[in-house]
């Protein structure tokens, strides 16, 4: 694959993440500003998102009802969330479904996602081979956008769990950036 094709793939991937963030913010009833999109992409859950923007009132309300909500997380709701994530171009991983609800047992979500996968024949895993050019391009974009560049945030943006590999690439990118 040519360098230009790789750069286009990274741009397309980043655009999909931004579009998904916009849809998520709109579902929460919020105007998708650049700042909120950045916070949304860096958050593990809806609760973390509200904490990151300083909305403690909403977090308190969520905490009051979280024990009741987790009881209501059943197979039907998890399968509906997986369908919605899939229709929006995402991969319904355990993390994505958990993020969709903002709560829930990873074990319960995993169990019902396996059933959803068997029923639909669709994949619930993201297999991504990390390409140095792709990662460096993303790191440049994050740096220009003023985003925090940490292993977790980069892994989320790349939709991967290859922490060690990503950390090595970040270190390498930092060395190259210092030389430039």
N, C-alpha and C positions, 0 to 999 in steps of 0.2 A: 504494500500500500504506500502511495506517495506521501510526502510530508504534508502537502496541501490537503489531501484526502483525510489524513489523520487530524489535522487542525479542524477541518469541517466537522468530523465526527465528534470531537470534543465540544465544539461550539453547539452542535445539535443536542448533545447530552446535557450541557449546561442550560440550554433553552428549555429542554423538557423539565429539568429540575425547577427552573424558575416558573414555568407554567403550572407545574404541580403545586408549588408554593402559593401562587396566586389563587388557584382554585381552593386550596386549603384555607387561606385567609378569608376568602369570600364566603366559604362555608361557615366560618366563625363569625361572619357579619362584620368583617373589618376591611377597610380600604387597603388594597395591596400596594403600599408605598415601598420604595427601595429599602428603607430601614427595616420595615416589618418583614419583608421577604428575606433579608439577611438573617434576622433573628429566627425566623421560621425554619430556614434551612439548617441553622446551627443547633436547633433544639431536638431533643430525643422524643419529646411528647408535647401535647398541647399544654400540660401543666408547666413544663420547663419553658415553653414559649412565653406564657403569661408572666412567669418569674423573670425572664430575661428582659421584658419590657416594663417591669415594675408594677404590674397589675396584681397587687396582693389581695385585693378584694375578691377578684374572680378565683384566685388560687384558694382562698379560704372557703369560698362556696363549694369549690370542687372537692376540697378535703372533707367537708361536712357530708357530702353525698357519695364519696368514693366507695365506702364499704357497701352501700346499697347498690351502687352501679355495678361493682364487680360481680355481685350475685346475678345480675341480669345479663351478663355476657355469656350467651349460649351459642350453640352450633349455628342456629339460623342467623343471628346477628353477625357472627364471625364470617360466615359464608357470604352474606350480603356485602360486608366490608371488602372481602376479597374480590367479589365481582366488581364493585365500584372502583377499587384500585386498578384492577385489570382493565376495565373499560377506559380509564383515564390514562392508559399507557404505562402504568407502573407494574412492578412485579410484587404480588402480595406475599411478602415475606412476613415472618413473625414480627419483626421490628416495625414494618410498615403498618400492619394491622394494629399493633399496640399503639403506635403513634396516631393512627386514625381515631382510636377511642380515647387515648390519653391515659389509659389504665388497663388493668387486666393481667391475669396470670399468663406468663409466657408458655407454661406447660399446657394450659387449656387452649390457648390460641394455636399452638403447634399441633395438638391432637386434632382439632377441627380443620385446620389448614391441610393436614395430610388427607383427611376425608374429602375435602373440597378438591384437592389435586387429583385424587383417584376418580372422583365423579366427573370432573371437567376435562381431565387429561392435560391440564396446563401445569407449567412449572411454577414452583414457589421458591426457587433458588436463583440467585444471580451468579452466573459464572463469568468472570471478567478477568482477562489477562491484562495486567497492568503494563502499559507501554510508557517508557520514560518520556517521550515527547508529549504524550497526552497528559501525563501528570505534571510536567513542567509548564505546559500551557495553562492548565488549571491553576497552578500555584501563581503564575504571573497574573492571571485574572483576579485571583483572590487578593494578591498583594496590591494591585492597582485599585481594587475596590475597597481597600482598607479593612479587609476581613482578617480575623485572627487565623493564623496558619498553624494549626496543631494537628497531631496525628488523627484524633477522633473526627475533627471537622472535615479534614481532607478525605478520610475513609467514608464518611457519610456522603460527601459530594460525589465520590467515585462509586458509591454503593458497593463497597467491598469491606471485608474484615481482615485484610492482609496488613495488619498493623506494622509488623517489622519491616516489610517491604516498603510501605508508604513512608515510615520514619527514615529509612535509608535514603529514599528518593528526596525527601524534604531536606535532609542534611546535604545531599549532593547538590540540590538546587540552591541552597543557601551559600555553599562554597562557590558555585559558578556565579551567583549573583554578586558576591563580594568582589570577584575578579573583574566583573564588567564595569 
